[in-house]
Amino acid sequence: MGRPKALLEYAGRSFAARVADALRAELVEIHAVGDGPLPPDLGEVERIADAGALEGPLAGIVAALRHRPDCAWLIAACDLPLADSRAVRWLLAQRAAGRLAVLPRLGKSRVEPLLALYEPAALPVLERLARRGERSLQSLAREPGVATPEPPAEIAPAWRNVNEEEDFRGLPEGETR
């Protein structure tokens, strides 16, 4: 996009603040992973450095799981300005014994790993994928113990990410940008 997505504004709030609000409504604490810029109203959020020697989203997810290997992590990217507490509640309700992760299925062949839930047992699987040189988290969906449920239609927009100017311009009208 040519500018930090976390700082883009939609409906009067930065993307990062909107995602943080959705998480705060349901979670005890939130963290920011990576070293990208954050808006001033998220200055109190604890930062976690990406896992060294890894790149992309995998570096952030592995870093979070290593930071607190005793708890599950709900990972949410800052480019999901429509994320809301209903989506977070739905993800949390998908937890079950024996599950490594919950990656919502969007369409027939794509999962969204960046508004998803990762259990502590997912760490060795993610580290194995990293050692194999995997860059895409789409392959995680094929691992045993990874659930890929389709979100209900009424909350599906929460997984709509903004990667390009066209995506940004395509956000629902009626909201103040």
C-alpha atoms as an extended CHARMM CRD file, in Angstrom:
* protein
*
       177  EXT
         1         1  MET       CA              0.0000000000        0.0000000000        0.0000000000  PROA      1               0.0000000000
         2         2  GLY       CA              3.0330000000        2.2520000000        0.2590000000  PROA      2               0.0000000000
         3         3  ARG       CA              2.2000000000        3.2480000000        3.8430000000  PROA      3               0.0000000000
         4         4  PRO       CA              1.8530000000        1.4240000000        7.1700000000  PROA      4               0.0000000000
         5         5  LYS       CA             -1.5280000000       -0.3350000000        7.2060000000  PROA      5               0.0000000000
         6         6  ALA       CA             -1.7250000000       -0.1260000000       10.9960000000  PROA      6               0.0000000000
         7         7  LEU       CA             -1.9880000000        3.6690000000       10.6960000000  PROA      7               0.0000000000
         8         8  LEU       CA             -4.6360000000        3.7960000000        7.9600000000  PROA      8               0.0000000000
         9         9  GLU       CA             -7.9480000000        5.1580000000        9.2180000000  PROA      9               0.0000000000
        10        10  TYR       CA            -11.4540000000        3.8650000000        8.7230000000  PROA      10              0.0000000000
        11        11  ALA       CA            -14.5500000000        4.9860000000       10.6180000000  PROA      11              0.0000000000
        12        12  GLY       CA            -12.4970000000        7.5170000000       12.5600000000  PROA      12              0.0000000000
        13        13  ARG       CA            -10.0100000000        5.0140000000       14.0040000000  PROA      13              0.0000000000
        14        14  SER       CA             -6.7610000000        3.5270000000       12.8010000000  PROA      14              0.0000000000
        15        15  PHE       CA             -6.8710000000       -0.0240000000       11.4770000000  PROA      15              0.0000000000
        16        16  ALA       CA             -4.6870000000       -1.1930000000       14.3900000000  PROA      16              0.0000000000
        17        17  ALA       CA             -6.9370000000        0.4680000000       16.9920000000  PROA      17              0.0000000000
        18        18  ARG       CA            -10.0600000000       -1.0680000000       15.4200000000  PROA      18              0.0000000000
        19        19  VAL       CA             -8.5200000000       -4.5580000000       15.5630000000  PROA      19              0.0000000000
        20        20  ALA       CA             -7.3090000000       -3.9470000000       19.1310000000  PROA      20              0.0000000000
        21        21  ASP       CA            -10.8440000000       -2.8840000000       20.1410000000  PROA      21              0.0000000000
        22        22  ALA       CA            -12.2670000000       -6.1300000000       18.7280000000  PROA      22              0.0000000000
        23        23  LEU       CA             -9.7300000000       -8.1730000000       20.6890000000  PROA      23              0.0000000000
        24        24  ARG       CA            -10.0410000000       -6.2020000000       23.9340000000  PROA      24              0.0000000000
        25        25  ALA       CA            -13.7710000000       -6.8640000000       24.0260000000  PROA      25              0.0000000000
        26        26  GLU       CA            -13.1060000000      -10.5950000000       24.5540000000  PROA      26              0.0000000000
        27        27  LEU       CA             -9.4830000000      -11.1210000000       25.6390000000  PROA      27              0.0000000000
        28        28  VAL       CA             -7.5820000000      -10.4710000000       28.8480000000  PROA      28              0.0000000000
        29        29  GLU       CA             -4.5580000000       -8.8570000000       27.2010000000  PROA      29              0.0000000000
        30        30  ILE       CA             -3.2770000000       -7.9570000000       23.7640000000  PROA      30              0.0000000000
        31        31  HSD       CA              0.2200000000       -7.5760000000       22.3380000000  PROA      31              0.0000000000
        32        32  ALA       CA              1.6350000000       -6.1200000000       19.1470000000  PROA      32              0.0000000000
        33        33  VAL       CA              4.0420000000       -8.3970000000       17.3000000000  PROA      33              0.0000000000
        34        34  GLY       CA              6.7600000000       -6.9690000000       15.0760000000  PROA      34              0.0000000000
        35        35  ASP       CA              8.3390000000       -3.5570000000       14.9070000000  PROA      35              0.0000000000
        36        36  GLY       CA              5.9350000000       -1.7000000000       12.6280000000  PROA      36              0.0000000000
        37        37  PRO       CA              4.5690000000        1.6680000000       13.6660000000  PROA      37              0.0000000000
        38        38  LEU       CA              1.5270000000        1.8140000000       15.9330000000  PROA      38              0.0000000000
        39        39  PRO       CA             -0.9090000000        4.6880000000       16.3810000000  PROA      39              0.0000000000
        40        40  PRO       CA             -0.4240000000        6.7670000000       19.5420000000  PROA      40              0.0000000000
        41        41  ASP       CA             -3.5430000000        5.3500000000       21.2260000000  PROA      41              0.0000000000
        42        42  LEU       CA             -1.8930000000        1.8980000000       21.2730000000  PROA      42              0.0000000000
        43        43  GLY       CA              1.2960000000        3.1060000000       22.9280000000  PROA      43              0.0000000000
        44        44  GLU       CA              0.6110000000        1.0440000000       26.0670000000  PROA      44              0.0000000000
        45        45  VAL       CA              0.4110000000       -2.2630000000       24.1910000000  PROA      45              0.0000000000
        46        46  GLU       CA              3.2880000000       -4.6220000000       24.9530000000  PROA      46              0.0000000000
        47        47  ARG       CA              5.4780000000       -5.3210000000       21.9140000000  PROA      47              0.0000000000
        48        48  ILE       CA              6.9340000000       -8.7050000000       20.9610000000  PROA      48              0.0000000000
        49        49  ALA       CA              9.7580000000       -8.8620000000       18.4190000000  PROA      49              0.0000000000
        50        50  ASP       CA              9.3240000000      -11.1490000000       15.4150000000  PROA      50              0.0000000000
        51        51  ALA       CA             11.0850000000      -14.5040000000       15.6850000000  PROA      51              0.0000000000
        52        52  GLY       CA             14.5740000000      -14.0980000000       14.2610000000  PROA      52              0.0000000000
        53        53  ALA       CA             15.5010000000      -15.9380000000       11.0610000000  PROA      53              0.0000000000
        54        54  LEU       CA             11.8300000000      -16.1800000000       10.0530000000  PROA      54              0.0000000000
        55        55  GLU       CA              9.9090000000      -13.8960000000        7.7350000000  PROA      55              0.0000000000
        56        56  GLY       CA              6.3670000000      -12.7450000000        7.2060000000  PROA      56              0.0000000000
        57        57  PRO       CA              3.3920000000      -13.7230000000        9.3330000000  PROA      57              0.0000000000
        58        58  LEU       CA              5.0520000000      -16.9560000000       10.4410000000  PROA      58              0.0000000000
        59        59  ALA       CA              7.7120000000      -14.8920000000       12.2680000000  PROA      59              0.0000000000
        60        60  GLY       CA              5.0380000000      -13.1240000000       14.2900000000  PROA      60              0.0000000000
        61        61  ILE       CA              2.9670000000      -16.1730000000       15.1520000000  PROA      61              0.0000000000
        62        62  VAL       CA              6.0120000000      -18.1880000000       16.2270000000  PROA      62              0.0000000000
        63        63  ALA       CA              7.2530000000      -15.2230000000       18.2880000000  PROA      63              0.0000000000
        64        64  ALA       CA              3.9090000000      -14.9650000000       20.1170000000  PROA      64              0.0000000000
        65        65  LEU       CA              3.7880000000      -18.6880000000       20.8780000000  PROA      65              0.0000000000
        66        66  ARG       CA              7.3970000000      -18.6300000000       22.1060000000  PROA      66              0.0000000000
        67        67  HSD       CA              6.7100000000      -15.5510000000       24.2420000000  PROA      67              0.0000000000
        68        68  ARG       CA              3.9480000000      -17.3040000000       26.1910000000  PROA      68              0.0000000000
        69        69  PRO       CA              4.0330000000      -21.0070000000       25.2900000000  PROA      69              0.0000000000
        70        70  ASP       CA              1.4990000000      -21.7940000000       28.0200000000  PROA      70              0.0000000000
        71        71  CYS       CA             -1.4720000000      -20.0910000000       26.4080000000  PROA      71              0.0000000000
        72        72  ALA       CA             -3.4570000000      -19.9810000000       23.1900000000  PROA      72              0.0000000000
        73        73  TRP       CA             -3.0730000000      -16.9620000000       20.9340000000  PROA      73              0.0000000000
        74        74  LEU       CA             -5.7240000000      -15.2870000000       18.8550000000  PROA      74              0.0000000000
        75        75  ILE       CA             -3.6730000000      -13.7090000000       16.0720000000  PROA      75              0.0000000000
        76        76  ALA       CA             -5.1790000000      -10.7420000000       14.2380000000  PROA      76              0.0000000000
        77        77  ALA       CA             -3.4970000000       -8.7440000000       11.4940000000  PROA      77              0.0000000000
        78        78  CYS       CA             -3.8080000000       -4.9780000000       11.4600000000  PROA      78              0.0000000000
        79        79  ASP       CA             -5.1300000000       -5.0250000000        7.8880000000  PROA      79              0.0000000000
        80        80  LEU       CA             -8.5500000000       -6.3590000000        8.9840000000  PROA      80              0.0000000000
        81        81  PRO       CA            -10.4190000000       -3.1230000000        9.7910000000  PROA      81              0.0000000000
        82        82  LEU       CA            -13.7990000000       -4.8880000000        9.8750000000  PROA      82              0.0000000000
        83        83  ALA       CA            -12.7480000000       -7.3340000000       12.5950000000  PROA      83              0.0000000000
        84        84  ASP       CA            -15.1500000000       -7.2090000000       15.5190000000  PROA      84              0.0000000000
        85        85  SER       CA            -15.9090000000       -8.8630000000       18.8230000000  PROA      85              0.0000000000
        86        86  ARG       CA            -18.4400000000      -11.2370000000       17.2180000000  PROA      86              0.0000000000
        87        87  ALA       CA            -15.6720000000      -12.7470000000       15.0720000000  PROA      87              0.0000000000
        88        88  VAL       CA            -13.4030000000      -13.0430000000       18.1090000000  PROA      88              0.0000000000
        89        89  ARG       CA            -16.1640000000      -14.7830000000       20.1210000000  PROA      89              0.0000000000
        90        90  TRP       CA            -16.8470000000      -17.1650000000       17.2250000000  PROA      90              0.0000000000
        91        91  LEU       CA            -13.1540000000      -18.0740000000       16.9750000000  PROA      91              0.0000000000
        92        92  LEU       CA            -12.9110000000      -18.7020000000       20.7110000000  PROA      92              0.0000000000
        93        93  ALA       CA            -16.0090000000      -20.9220000000       20.5290000000  PROA      93              0.0000000000
        94        94  GLN       CA            -14.2130000000      -23.1160000000       17.9550000000  PROA      94              0.0000000000
        95        95  ARG       CA            -11.6240000000      -24.2730000000       20.5000000000  PROA      95              0.0000000000
        96        96  ALA       CA            -11.7290000000      -27.9950000000       21.2130000000  PROA      96              0.0000000000
        97        97  ALA       CA             -9.5210000000      -30.6450000000       22.7580000000  PROA      97              0.0000000000
        98        98  GLY       CA             -6.9190000000      -31.8860000000       20.3050000000  PROA      98              0.0000000000
        99        99  ARG       CA             -7.0650000000      -28.8480000000       18.0350000000  PROA      99              0.0000000000
       100       100  LEU       CA             -3.8090000000      -27.1570000000       17.1530000000  PROA      100             0.0000000000
       101       101  ALA       CA             -5.3380000000      -24.1600000000       15.4380000000  PROA      101             0.0000000000
       102       102  VAL       CA             -8.5340000000      -22.7290000000       14.0170000000  PROA      102             0.0000000000
       103       103  LEU       CA             -8.0370000000      -21.1610000000       10.5980000000  PROA      103             0.0000000000
       104       104  PRO       CA            -11.3330000000      -19.8360000000        9.2080000000  PROA      104             0.0000000000
       105       105  ARG       CA            -12.0610000000      -21.0890000000        5.6990000000  PROA      105             0.0000000000
       106       106  LEU       CA            -12.8790000000      -18.3450000000        3.2180000000  PROA      106             0.0000000000
       107       107  GLY       CA            -14.1580000000      -19.8990000000        0.0500000000  PROA      107             0.0000000000
       108       108  LYS       CA            -13.2760000000      -23.3730000000       -1.1260000000  PROA      108             0.0000000000
       109       109  SER       CA             -9.5090000000      -23.3000000000       -0.9700000000  PROA      109             0.0000000000
       110       110  ARG       CA             -8.2900000000      -20.3920000000        1.1640000000  PROA      110             0.0000000000
       111       111  VAL       CA             -7.9600000000      -20.0500000000        4.9270000000  PROA      111             0.0000000000
       112       112  GLU       CA             -7.2450000000      -16.8770000000        6.8900000000  PROA      112             0.0000000000
       113       113  PRO       CA             -4.3240000000      -17.4510000000        9.2530000000  PROA      113             0.0000000000
       114       114  LEU       CA             -4.2640000000      -13.8750000000       10.5060000000  PROA      114             0.0000000000
       115       115  LEU       CA             -7.5850000000      -13.7190000000       12.2950000000  PROA      115             0.0000000000
       116       116  ALA       CA             -7.1920000000      -17.1970000000       13.6800000000  PROA      116             0.0000000000
       117       117  LEU       CA             -6.5710000000      -19.1060000000       16.8770000000  PROA      117             0.0000000000
       118       118  TYR       CA             -3.3430000000      -20.9610000000       17.7090000000  PROA      118             0.0000000000
       119       119  GLU       CA             -3.0380000000      -23.3750000000       20.6220000000  PROA      119             0.0000000000
       120       120  PRO       CA              0.3330000000      -23.9510000000       22.3530000000  PROA      120             0.0000000000
       121       121  ALA       CA              0.6730000000      -27.3390000000       20.5870000000  PROA      121             0.0000000000
       122       122  ALA       CA              0.8080000000      -25.5080000000       17.2380000000  PROA      122             0.0000000000
       123       123  LEU       CA              4.3170000000      -24.1970000000       17.9250000000  PROA      123             0.0000000000
       124       124  PRO       CA              6.2710000000      -27.3540000000       16.9620000000  PROA      124             0.0000000000
       125       125  VAL       CA              4.1770000000      -27.7180000000       13.8010000000  PROA      125             0.0000000000
       126       126  LEU       CA              4.8240000000      -24.0890000000       12.8190000000  PROA      126             0.0000000000
       127       127  GLU       CA              8.5420000000      -24.4640000000       13.5580000000  PROA      127             0.0000000000
       128       128  ARG       CA              8.6430000000      -27.5860000000       11.3720000000  PROA      128             0.0000000000
       129       129  LEU       CA              6.9590000000      -25.6680000000        8.5290000000  PROA      129             0.0000000000
       130       130  ALA       CA              9.5410000000      -22.8980000000        8.9640000000  PROA      130             0.0000000000
       131       131  ARG       CA             12.4400000000      -25.3920000000        8.8080000000  PROA      131             0.0000000000
       132       132  ARG       CA             10.9910000000      -26.7310000000        5.5420000000  PROA      132             0.0000000000
       133       133  GLY       CA             11.0660000000      -23.2030000000        4.1510000000  PROA      133             0.0000000000
       134       134  GLU       CA              7.2920000000      -22.7750000000        4.0300000000  PROA      134             0.0000000000
       135       135  ARG       CA              6.3300000000      -19.1320000000        3.6840000000  PROA      135             0.0000000000
       136       136  SER       CA              2.6030000000      -19.4810000000        3.2560000000  PROA      136             0.0000000000
       137       137  LEU       CA              0.4590000000      -20.4600000000        6.1990000000  PROA      137             0.0000000000
       138       138  GLN       CA             -2.0900000000      -21.9750000000        3.8130000000  PROA      138             0.0000000000
       139       139  SER       CA             -0.2490000000      -25.3030000000        4.1380000000  PROA      139             0.0000000000
       140       140  LEU       CA             -0.9720000000      -25.3230000000        7.8790000000  PROA      140             0.0000000000
       141       141  ALA       CA             -4.6090000000      -26.0520000000        7.0430000000  PROA      141             0.0000000000
       142       142  ARG       CA             -3.5840000000      -29.5220000000        5.8460000000  PROA      142             0.0000000000
       143       143  GLU       CA             -1.9600000000      -30.4720000000        9.1470000000  PROA      143             0.0000000000
       144       144  PRO       CA             -3.7600000000      -32.9180000000       11.4630000000  PROA      144             0.0000000000
       145       145  GLY       CA             -5.5380000000      -31.1240000000       14.2810000000  PROA      145             0.0000000000
       146       146  VAL       CA             -6.0740000000      -27.8870000000       12.3830000000  PROA      146             0.0000000000
       147       147  ALA       CA             -9.7510000000      -26.9600000000       12.0690000000  PROA      147             0.0000000000
       148       148  THR       CA            -10.9090000000      -24.9080000000        9.0920000000  PROA      148             0.0000000000
       149       149  PRO       CA            -14.5490000000      -23.9990000000        9.7710000000  PROA      149             0.0000000000
       150       150  GLU       CA            -16.3630000000      -21.4840000000        7.5940000000  PROA      150             0.0000000000
       151       151  PRO       CA            -17.4750000000      -18.4140000000        9.5370000000  PROA      151             0.0000000000
       152       152  PRO       CA            -21.2000000000      -17.5910000000        9.5320000000  PROA      152             0.0000000000
       153       153  ALA       CA            -22.1490000000      -15.1550000000        6.7650000000  PROA      153             0.0000000000
       154       154  GLU       CA            -23.0850000000      -12.3750000000        9.1910000000  PROA      154             0.0000000000
       155       155  ILE       CA            -19.5380000000      -12.1640000000       10.5670000000  PROA      155             0.0000000000
       156       156  ALA       CA            -17.5830000000      -13.1410000000        7.4330000000  PROA      156             0.0000000000
       157       157  PRO       CA            -16.6810000000       -9.4960000000        6.5920000000  PROA      157             0.0000000000
       158       158  ALA       CA            -14.3930000000       -9.4910000000        9.6540000000  PROA      158             0.0000000000
       159       159  TRP       CA            -11.8840000000      -11.5110000000        7.5810000000  PROA      159             0.0000000000
       160       160  ARG       CA            -11.8190000000       -9.0030000000        4.7120000000  PROA      160             0.0000000000
       161       161  ASN       CA             -8.2680000000       -7.7360000000        4.5690000000  PROA      161             0.0000000000
       162       162  VAL       CA             -7.0230000000       -4.5550000000        2.9750000000  PROA      162             0.0000000000
       163       163  ASN       CA             -3.8690000000       -5.1080000000        0.9520000000  PROA      163             0.0000000000
       164       164  GLU       CA             -4.2400000000       -2.5540000000       -1.8310000000  PROA      164             0.0000000000
       165       165  GLU       CA             -5.7660000000        0.8690000000       -2.3950000000  PROA      165             0.0000000000
       166       166  GLU       CA             -8.6500000000       -0.7970000000       -4.2340000000  PROA      166             0.0000000000
       167       167  ASP       CA             -9.4330000000       -2.8860000000       -1.1250000000  PROA      167             0.0000000000
       168       168  PHE       CA             -9.3880000000        0.2610000000        0.9840000000  PROA      168             0.0000000000
       169       169  ARG       CA            -11.7030000000        2.1240000000       -1.3980000000  PROA      169             0.0000000000
       170       170  GLY       CA            -14.0030000000       -0.9260000000       -1.3970000000  PROA      170             0.0000000000
       171       171  LEU       CA            -14.7140000000       -0.8020000000        2.3470000000  PROA      171             0.0000000000
       172       172  PRO       CA            -18.4200000000       -0.3420000000        3.1350000000  PROA      172             0.0000000000
       173       173  GLU       CA            -19.8370000000        3.1300000000        2.5660000000  PROA      173             0.0000000000
       174       174  GLY       CA            -21.4860000000        5.0570000000        5.3430000000  PROA      174             0.0000000000
       175       175  GLU       CA            -18.4290000000        4.8490000000        7.5640000000  PROA      175             0.0000000000
       176       176  THR       CA            -16.2820000000        7.9120000000        8.0080000000  PROA      176             0.0000000000
       177       177  ARG       CA            -12.8240000000        7.2910000000        6.6000000000  PROA      177             0.0000000000
